Amino acid sequence: MSTLEARIDKWLWAARIFKTRSIAAEACKSGRVTIGGMNVKPSRLVKAGEVVDVKKPPVTYSFRILQCIEHRVGAKLVPEIYENVTDPKQYEILEMSRISGFVDRARGTGRPTKKDRRQMDAFVEPSLFGFFDEDDEDEE
């Protein structure tokens, strides 16, 4: 089932890190996939034991290759293919971005939806900024 070496783009696709091989190849070309701190081309051959870093903003995932495969496997077999050695701090960054996801809205996505506005209101209480002072309530 496994070979001694495999192309990095095929391995990333076969190990279910990317949904398609073309997305995996594009990630390699754009410098989001590194091995030992060096950007790799899609045709780079990888061996078992190497650690691959994949940048999927805002997180950089790290995977230790256990088997070199070029054919996609079922999700249940993924633990036999690679070991996730991602730094726990990266997951904290991911959680923080989920909590404050509305802060980094992509340009051109338009106005916030009603749900977004409610999340922003819940996240940023007006009382934190002194909008509702005790003096104002006494005057009314």
N, C-alpha and C positions, 0 to 999 in steps of 0.2 A: 504493500500500500504506500509506503513512504520511500523516497529516494534519498540519495546523499545530498543533493543540491536541488534548489528550485528557484525560479525567477521570483523576485520580491513582489511584483505586481500580482502574479498568479497566487503566491502564497497568501498575500493579504486578502485576496478574494476568497480563496479556498478555506481560509481560517475564519471567514465570516466577519472580518474587521471592516471591510467595505462591501457594499451591496453588489456592485458590479466591478468587473476587472478594469473597465475603462475609467471608473472613478478612482480606483487604486492607482492606475498608471498616471492619471492626472495629478494625484496627490504627490506621487514621487517626483514628477516633473516640476511641480510648484514648490518643492523643498519642504513639504510637510512630513516626509518620512526620512528618518536618519538612522544610521547604524554607527555607533561609536562616535557620535557627534558630527559625522560627515553625511551630507546629503547624498542620496542614492538615485540612480537612474532606474527606470522600471525593469531593465534587463539585468540588473545586478543579481548575481546568484547568492543565495543565503544558505547557511549550513545550520545544523542543529547546535544549540548552545549560544548562538548569537542573540543579542538583545536589540530589538527594533523599537524605536521611538516613533510614535504617530501623533502628530498635532491635529487635534480636532478642537478648535477653539471653543471654550477657553482653557481646555485641558490638554496635557501631553501624556498620552498613555504609553506604557512600556510593556513589551511582551518578550519573554524568553522563548525562543523556538525549541520545541521538543521534537517535532517531526517536520521534515520538509515534504510538503504535499503540493500537487498542482491540480488536484481534482477536488471540487467542493464536497465537504462532508456534512453530515447532519449536525444539528446544534448539540445533541447529546454527546458527540464525539469530540467537541472542541477542547475539553480539558486535556485530552491526550495530545493535542496539536501544539498548544502553547500554554505558558504559565504567565499569568498577569502579575507583573512586578512593578506596577504603577505606584508612585510615592503617595502615601495617604494625604499629603497636603494638596495634591491635585484634586482629590475628591472633595476636599473642603472648599476649594475654589469653585468647583462645579455646583456644590450646594448653595454657596453664596450667590452665584449667578442665577440660580433658579429662584431664590428668594427675592432678589432684586432684578428680575428679568426685564422689568419695564424701563429700567434706567438706560440700558443700551439698546434703545429701539433702532432698528435698521432704518437708514435714511430712505424716505420715500414710501414708508409703510402707511402713511396717512395719519389721521387723527387717532388718538387712543379710543378704543371701544368703551362702551359703558362698563364692561367687566374690568378693563384695564384701569379706568378712572376709579372705580371702587377699590381696586387693589392698591392704587396709589394713595387714596384717601386713608385706607386702613394702615398703610405703611408709614405715612407721614401725618401724624396727628397735628392739627393746627395749634393745639395748646403748646406744643414743643417750641414753636416759634413766637409765642407771645401774642397770637392773634386774638385770643380770648383772655384778656386780663380781667382780674377781679374787679378793677375799677370800672370797667365798662358795664359790668352786670349791675353795679350799685346805681349807676346813673339812669338805667332804664326803669 
